[in-house]
């Protein structure tokens, strides 16, 4: 169900990211001109934001909210939130909590974004652990990796939560009507994985989701599942390895082309291929990752985001509000309440099998 026709209100952390506030302001102005039905509030140092406008007046759908502090990238998220109550990212979350904004976007300290969203905005009923969902390119298009970094240690029930939330994300953002779900493990066989993965496998098998079983790391980019579920430690490592490998392969191709004299003539033809390859693997194309499981919408952009990535991130945030992402997740969780109540019995069964 789409959002009502009233303006969609997005709070943007203008001080978040390596190139803030300049690139954040540029990206937001782009979206504001494209989407007059969206009200964007730039939250941060008023003087620095105003300076980026270079004398130009703000569009009618862009507003400023002064915030005197910033939680830096290397700062402890929880300590930063406690000490800096007027930090731009804290004010963004407060706006959502107070009903002044429908969602917030930040390319700043991702740990702070996760913490402030969970602590201030709160969790959806039935969700114990909000998780990061990232859209990753594959041979068949894109798939959802969840959790991509929010939760280092997880229980089997958390992995079921991630599967449910990831399925809603795949439906809403990737337009996949009935997304398949795979569980990232060290082998395809049902008995593979640690205790958590083994029990999660049983939960997912009984969930009614289109569960395709375990998926090995080498197969995640083959498109064998639309949603790949794992804990945040494994997911973040997989995400970073994927980013690094993509960048390395593009660099390797460019280097080999330059070193081989026989490839000088085809180089002009290959430039277009290399450019498209970069686009398919570039974080800027996707704009950001969602923190799913909180009341409202929270999208976290890459710290190195330039204006184009910021704009894509804000567009992604708008779409999530339009499609009522949080409400859909809450509805999906209600359908799994009975299954989660069987978890203690599955744990006992798994322990008995191990003996």
VEXDREN-2710 file (C-alpha; in Angstrom, 1 decimal):
% VEXDREN-2710
k/r/px/py/pz
1/UNK/0.0/0.0/0.0
2/UNK/1.5/3.3/-1.1
3/UNK/2.0/6.3/1.1
4/UNK/-0.7/8.9/1.2
5/UNK/-0.6/11.9/-1.2
6/UNK/0.7/14.2/1.6
7/UNK/4.3/15.2/1.5
8/UNK/6.9/12.7/2.4
9/UNK/9.2/14.1/5.0
10/UNK/12.9/13.0/5.0
11/UNK/15.4/14.1/7.6
12/UNK/19.0/14.0/6.2
13/UNK/22.1/14.1/8.3
14/UNK/23.9/16.9/6.4
15/UNK/27.1/16.3/8.4
16/UNK/27.4/12.6/7.7
17/UNK/30.1/11.3/5.4
18/UNK/33.6/12.0/4.2
19/UNK/32.4/14.8/1.9
20/UNK/29.8/16.5/4.1
21/UNK/28.1/18.9/4.0
22/UNK/29.0/19.8/0.4
23/UNK/28.1/16.5/-1.4
24/UNK/25.1/15.9/0.9
25/UNK/23.6/19.3/0.1
26/UNK/24.2/18.8/-3.7
27/UNK/22.6/15.4/-3.6
28/UNK/19.5/16.6/-1.7
29/UNK/19.0/19.6/-3.9
30/UNK/18.9/17.2/-6.9
31/UNK/16.2/15.0/-5.3
32/UNK/14.3/18.1/-4.2
33/UNK/14.0/19.4/-7.8
34/UNK/13.0/15.9/-9.1
35/UNK/10.5/15.2/-6.3
36/UNK/8.5/18.3/-5.3
37/UNK/6.2/16.0/-3.2
38/UNK/9.2/15.3/-0.9
39/UNK/10.1/17.7/2.0
40/UNK/13.8/17.3/2.9
41/UNK/15.2/18.7/6.1
42/UNK/19.0/19.2/6.2
43/UNK/20.2/18.7/9.7
44/UNK/23.5/20.0/10.8
45/UNK/25.7/23.1/11.2
46/UNK/23.5/25.9/9.7
47/UNK/26.5/28.1/8.8
48/UNK/28.3/25.4/6.9
49/UNK/25.2/24.2/5.1
50/UNK/24.3/27.7/4.1
51/UNK/27.8/28.3/2.8
52/UNK/27.3/25.4/0.4
53/UNK/24.3/27.1/-1.2
54/UNK/26.7/29.9/-2.4
55/UNK/24.0/32.6/-2.0
56/UNK/21.2/30.6/-3.7
57/UNK/17.9/30.4/-1.9
58/UNK/16.6/27.0/-0.7
59/UNK/13.8/25.4/-2.7
60/UNK/10.4/25.5/-0.9
61/UNK/10.7/21.8/-0.1
62/UNK/14.1/21.9/1.5
63/UNK/14.5/23.1/5.1
64/UNK/17.3/23.6/7.6
65/UNK/17.5/22.3/11.2
66/UNK/20.5/23.4/13.1
67/UNK/22.5/20.8/15.1
68/UNK/25.6/21.9/16.8
69/UNK/27.4/18.6/17.1
70/UNK/28.7/15.7/15.0
71/UNK/29.4/12.0/15.9
72/UNK/32.7/11.4/14.0
73/UNK/33.4/8.2/12.1
74/UNK/35.9/6.8/14.6
75/UNK/33.8/7.7/17.6
76/UNK/32.1/5.1/19.8
77/UNK/28.4/5.1/18.7
78/UNK/26.8/4.7/22.1
79/UNK/29.2/7.1/23.9
80/UNK/28.7/9.6/21.1
81/UNK/24.9/9.4/21.4
82/UNK/25.0/9.9/25.1
83/UNK/27.5/12.8/25.1
84/UNK/26.3/14.6/22.0
85/UNK/22.5/15.0/22.3
86/UNK/22.6/17.7/19.7
87/UNK/24.5/15.7/17.1
88/UNK/23.0/15.8/13.6
89/UNK/22.3/12.1/13.4
90/UNK/20.6/12.2/16.9
91/UNK/18.4/15.1/15.8
92/UNK/17.4/13.2/12.6
93/UNK/16.2/10.2/14.7
94/UNK/14.5/12.5/17.1
95/UNK/12.5/14.1/14.3
96/UNK/11.3/10.6/13.3
97/UNK/10.4/9.7/16.9
98/UNK/8.5/13.0/17.3
99/UNK/6.6/12.6/14.0
100/UNK/8.3/15.5/12.3
101/UNK/9.9/13.2/9.7
102/UNK/8.8/9.9/8.1
103/UNK/12.4/8.6/7.7
104/UNK/16.0/9.6/8.0
105/UNK/19.1/9.1/5.8
106/UNK/22.8/9.3/6.9
107/UNK/26.1/8.6/5.3
108/UNK/27.9/9.2/8.7
109/UNK/28.9/6.9/11.5
110/UNK/26.9/3.7/10.7
111/UNK/27.2/2.4/14.2
112/UNK/25.6/5.6/15.5
113/UNK/22.9/5.4/12.9
114/UNK/22.0/1.9/14.0
115/UNK/22.2/2.7/17.7
116/UNK/20.2/5.9/17.6
117/UNK/17.5/4.3/15.4
118/UNK/17.0/1.3/17.7
119/UNK/17.2/3.4/20.9
120/UNK/15.2/6.4/19.9
121/UNK/12.8/5.3/17.2
122/UNK/12.4/1.8/18.7
123/UNK/11.8/-1.7/17.2
124/UNK/8.9/-3.1/15.4
125/UNK/6.9/-5.5/17.6
126/UNK/8.2/-9.0/17.3
127/UNK/11.7/-7.8/16.1
128/UNK/14.4/-8.5/18.6
129/UNK/17.4/-7.5/16.4
130/UNK/17.1/-4.8/13.7
131/UNK/19.4/-5.8/10.8
132/UNK/21.1/-4.2/7.8
133/UNK/19.9/-5.2/4.4
134/UNK/22.1/-4.5/1.4
135/UNK/21.2/-5.0/-2.3
136/UNK/24.1/-6.8/-4.0
137/UNK/24.6/-7.3/-7.7
138/UNK/24.5/-10.9/-9.0
139/UNK/24.4/-12.8/-12.3
140/UNK/20.6/-12.6/-12.2
141/UNK/20.2/-9.0/-11.1
142/UNK/20.4/-8.2/-7.4
143/UNK/19.9/-10.1/-4.2
144/UNK/19.5/-9.0/-0.5
145/UNK/22.2/-9.7/1.9
146/UNK/21.0/-9.6/5.5
147/UNK/22.5/-9.0/8.1
148/UNK/25.3/-7.0/6.6
149/UNK/26.8/-5.8/9.8
150/UNK/24.4/-4.9/12.6
151/UNK/24.6/-8.0/14.8
152/UNK/27.8/-9.9/15.4
153/UNK/26.3/-12.7/17.5
154/UNK/22.8/-14.1/16.6
155/UNK/20.4/-16.8/17.8
156/UNK/18.4/-18.9/15.3
157/UNK/15.3/-16.8/15.8
158/UNK/17.2/-13.7/14.8
159/UNK/18.1/-15.4/11.5
160/UNK/14.4/-16.1/10.9
161/UNK/13.6/-12.5/11.6
162/UNK/16.3/-11.5/9.0
163/UNK/14.8/-13.8/6.4
164/UNK/11.3/-12.3/7.0
165/UNK/12.5/-8.7/6.8
166/UNK/14.8/-9.5/3.8
167/UNK/11.9/-11.0/2.0
168/UNK/9.8/-7.9/2.4
169/UNK/12.7/-5.8/1.3
170/UNK/13.1/-7.9/-1.9
171/UNK/9.5/-7.5/-2.7
172/UNK/9.3/-3.8/-2.1
173/UNK/12.7/-2.6/-3.4
174/UNK/13.8/-5.3/-5.9
175/UNK/10.3/-6.0/-7.2
176/UNK/10.6/-9.7/-6.7
177/UNK/7.0/-11.1/-6.0
178/UNK/8.0/-14.3/-4.2
179/UNK/11.6/-14.1/-3.2
180/UNK/13.6/-17.2/-2.4
181/UNK/15.6/-17.4/0.8
182/UNK/19.0/-19.1/1.3
183/UNK/21.0/-19.5/4.5
184/UNK/24.7/-18.7/4.2
185/UNK/26.8/-21.7/5.4
186/UNK/30.0/-23.7/4.9
187/UNK/28.2/-26.3/2.8
188/UNK/24.9/-27.0/1.0
189/UNK/24.0/-30.0/3.0
190/UNK/21.4/-29.6/5.7
191/UNK/23.7/-30.7/8.5
192/UNK/26.4/-28.1/7.7
193/UNK/27.1/-25.1/9.8
194/UNK/27.3/-24.3/13.5
195/UNK/24.6/-24.8/16.1
196/UNK/22.9/-21.5/15.2
197/UNK/22.8/-22.2/11.5
198/UNK/21.5/-25.8/11.9
199/UNK/18.6/-24.7/14.1
200/UNK/17.9/-21.7/11.8
201/UNK/17.7/-24.1/8.9
202/UNK/14.9/-26.0/10.6
203/UNK/13.1/-22.8/11.4
204/UNK/13.3/-21.5/7.9
205/UNK/12.2/-24.9/6.5
206/UNK/9.0/-24.6/8.6
207/UNK/8.5/-20.9/8.0
208/UNK/6.5/-21.1/4.8
209/UNK/9.0/-18.9/3.1
210/UNK/10.4/-20.2/-0.2
211/UNK/13.5/-21.6/1.5
212/UNK/16.1/-23.1/-0.9
213/UNK/18.4/-24.4/1.8
214/UNK/22.1/-23.6/2.6
215/UNK/24.2/-21.6/0.2
216/UNK/28.0/-21.5/0.1
217/UNK/30.0/-18.3/-0.2
218/UNK/31.0/-19.2/-3.7
219/UNK/27.4/-19.3/-4.9
220/UNK/26.0/-16.1/-3.5
221/UNK/26.7/-14.1/-6.7
222/UNK/25.2/-16.9/-8.8
223/UNK/21.7/-15.7/-7.9
224/UNK/20.7/-19.0/-6.3
225/UNK/18.6/-17.1/-3.7
226/UNK/16.9/-13.7/-3.7
227/UNK/17.6/-13.3/0.0
228/UNK/20.8/-14.5/1.6
229/UNK/20.6/-14.7/5.4
230/UNK/23.5/-14.7/7.9
231/UNK/24.7/-13.0/11.1
232/UNK/26.2/-9.5/10.9
233/UNK/29.8/-10.6/11.4
234/UNK/29.7/-13.1/8.4
235/UNK/27.6/-10.7/6.3
236/UNK/29.9/-7.7/6.8
237/UNK/33.0/-9.7/6.0
238/UNK/31.2/-11.1/2.9
239/UNK/30.1/-7.6/1.8
240/UNK/33.6/-6.1/2.2
241/UNK/35.3/-9.0/0.4
242/UNK/32.7/-8.6/-2.4
243/UNK/33.4/-4.8/-2.7
244/UNK/37.2/-5.4/-2.6
245/UNK/37.1/-8.2/-5.2
246/UNK/35.0/-6.2/-7.6
247/UNK/37.3/-3.2/-7.4
248/UNK/40.4/-5.5/-7.7
249/UNK/39.0/-7.2/-10.8
250/UNK/38.2/-3.9/-12.6
251/UNK/41.7/-2.6/-11.8
252/UNK/43.2/-5.9/-13.0
253/UNK/41.4/-5.7/-16.4
254/UNK/42.5/-2.1/-16.9
255/UNK/46.1/-2.9/-16.0
256/UNK/46.2/-5.9/-18.4
257/UNK/44.7/-3.8/-21.2
258/UNK/47.4/-1.1/-20.7
259/UNK/50.2/-3.6/-20.5
260/UNK/49.4/-5.6/-23.7
261/UNK/50.2/-3.8/-26.9
262/UNK/47.8/-6.1/-28.9
263/UNK/44.9/-4.6/-26.9
264/UNK/45.6/-0.9/-27.7
265/UNK/43.2/-0.9/-30.6
266/UNK/40.3/-2.7/-28.8
267/UNK/40.9/-0.4/-25.7
268/UNK/38.4/2.2/-27.0
269/UNK/35.8/-0.6/-27.3
270/UNK/36.5/-1.9/-23.9
271/UNK/36.2/1.4/-22.1
272/UNK/32.4/1.2/-22.3
273/UNK/32.5/-2.4/-20.9
274/UNK/34.7/-1.4/-18.0
275/UNK/32.5/1.7/-17.3
276/UNK/29.4/-0.5/-17.2
277/UNK/31.2/-3.0/-15.0
278/UNK/32.1/-0.3/-12.5
279/UNK/28.5/1.0/-12.5
280/UNK/27.2/-2.5/-11.7
281/UNK/29.6/-2.9/-8.7
282/UNK/29.5/0.7/-7.5
283/UNK/27.9/1.4/-4.1
284/UNK/26.7/4.8/-5.5
285/UNK/24.3/3.0/-7.8
286/UNK/22.3/1.6/-4.9
287/UNK/22.5/4.6/-2.5
288/UNK/22.6/2.8/0.8
289/UNK/21.6/0.0/3.0
290/UNK/18.4/-0.2/5.1
291/UNK/18.3/-0.8/8.8
292/UNK/15.2/-3.0/8.9
293/UNK/13.2/-3.7/12.0
294/UNK/12.8/-0.2/13.4
295/UNK/9.6/1.8/13.5
296/UNK/10.0/4.0/10.5
297/UNK/12.7/4.0/7.8
298/UNK/16.4/4.4/8.3
299/UNK/18.8/4.3/5.3
300/UNK/22.6/4.3/5.8
301/UNK/24.8/5.6/3.0
302/UNK/28.4/4.8/2.3
303/UNK/30.8/7.1/4.1
304/UNK/32.6/7.9/0.8
305/UNK/29.3/9.0/-0.9
306/UNK/29.4/11.8/-3.4
307/UNK/26.3/13.7/-4.5
308/UNK/25.1/11.0/-6.9
309/UNK/25.2/8.4/-4.1
310/UNK/23.5/10.7/-1.7
311/UNK/20.8/11.4/-4.2
312/UNK/20.2/7.7/-4.8
313/UNK/20.2/7.1/-1.0
314/UNK/17.5/9.7/-0.5
315/UNK/15.5/8.4/-3.4
316/UNK/15.7/4.9/-1.8
317/UNK/14.5/6.4/1.5
318/UNK/11.5/8.0/-0.2
319/UNK/10.5/4.8/-1.9
320/UNK/10.6/2.9/1.3
321/UNK/8.3/5.4/2.9
322/UNK/5.9/5.3/-0.1
323/UNK/5.8/1.5/0.1
324/UNK/5.3/1.4/3.9
325/UNK/8.2/-0.9/4.5
326/UNK/8.0/-0.9/8.3
327/UNK/4.3/-1.7/8.3
328/UNK/4.8/-4.6/5.8
329/UNK/7.5/-6.1/8.0
330/UNK/5.3/-5.8/11.1
331/UNK/2.5/-7.6/9.3
332/UNK/4.9/-10.4/8.1
333/UNK/6.3/-10.9/11.6
334/UNK/2.8/-11.5/13.0
335/UNK/2.4/-14.5/10.7
336/UNK/5.5/-16.1/12.2
337/UNK/4.6/-15.8/15.9
338/UNK/3.4/-19.4/16.3
339/UNK/6.6/-20.8/14.6
340/UNK/8.9/-18.8/16.9
341/UNK/7.2/-20.4/19.9
342/UNK/8.5/-23.8/18.8
343/UNK/12.1/-22.6/19.0
344/UNK/12.9/-24.2/22.5
345/UNK/11.7/-27.6/21.1
346/UNK/13.9/-27.3/18.0
347/UNK/16.9/-26.4/20.2
348/UNK/16.3/-29.5/22.4
349/UNK/16.0/-31.7/19.3
350/UNK/19.2/-30.3/17.8
351/UNK/21.1/-31.0/21.1
352/UNK/19.8/-34.5/21.1
353/UNK/20.9/-35.1/17.5
354/UNK/24.4/-33.8/18.4
355/UNK/24.8/-36.4/21.3
END
